[in-house]
């Protein structure tokens, strides 16, 4: 019975906006009007209220969004609306309250990746690097679809740690390329970290892997020449 209740609550929170062509290119005003129409028939539907609250937040109508969030809470409970309330706190620049709200939501729905990602980003904004890193690692452990940005953002955070941050960042980027394939964005970031630690041979080796995509560009050729020069000039590299 408990599992059925949780499933029902989860379904209530799924977006009700159709993905059909009619609304595919609708403006925020049109989408708000659409959800308002839905609510005219069922004004206490928490899923629709939260959908409209998100739209209001995107449009900068924070007070109207909060009104919908509070109405949804009366029809549901504080935990089920906590994620959207967290978005409201972010819009209001109340970052610690946002973290608390995302944490409350994750207590019931631990695999909800938008809440994990938003909390990770908010921790980073507050300078809580280690907590942000922990959330990005958690995100990668539960997400079924990994974005390259997850690895890029995680690596950037890791690179700031002493004394082994750059080494950690390179491991994260390489793990991303193991999972997603060789991506220019990930390898380019790794090259910059190799240069930062003066590992010129490694930077050159990574640069060569991008030749099939960028080898004919003046930028790639210029960087290759630069790296060859640095490799011949500096013999020692980090372990």
URJOJO-V94328 format. One line per field, one symbol per residue. phi: phi as a letter, one per 40 degrees, with the letter a starting at -180 (. if undefined). Layout:
BEGIN
phi->???
END
This chain:
BEGIN
phi->.cccccccccccccdcccccccbcbcccdccccccccccccacbcccccccccccccccgcccccccccccccccbacccbcccccccccccgcccccdcccccccccbcbccdcccccdccdcccgcccccddccccdccbccbccdcdcccccccccccbcbcccccccccccccccbgcbdccccccdccccccgccccccccccccddcbdccdcccccdcccccccccbccbcc
END
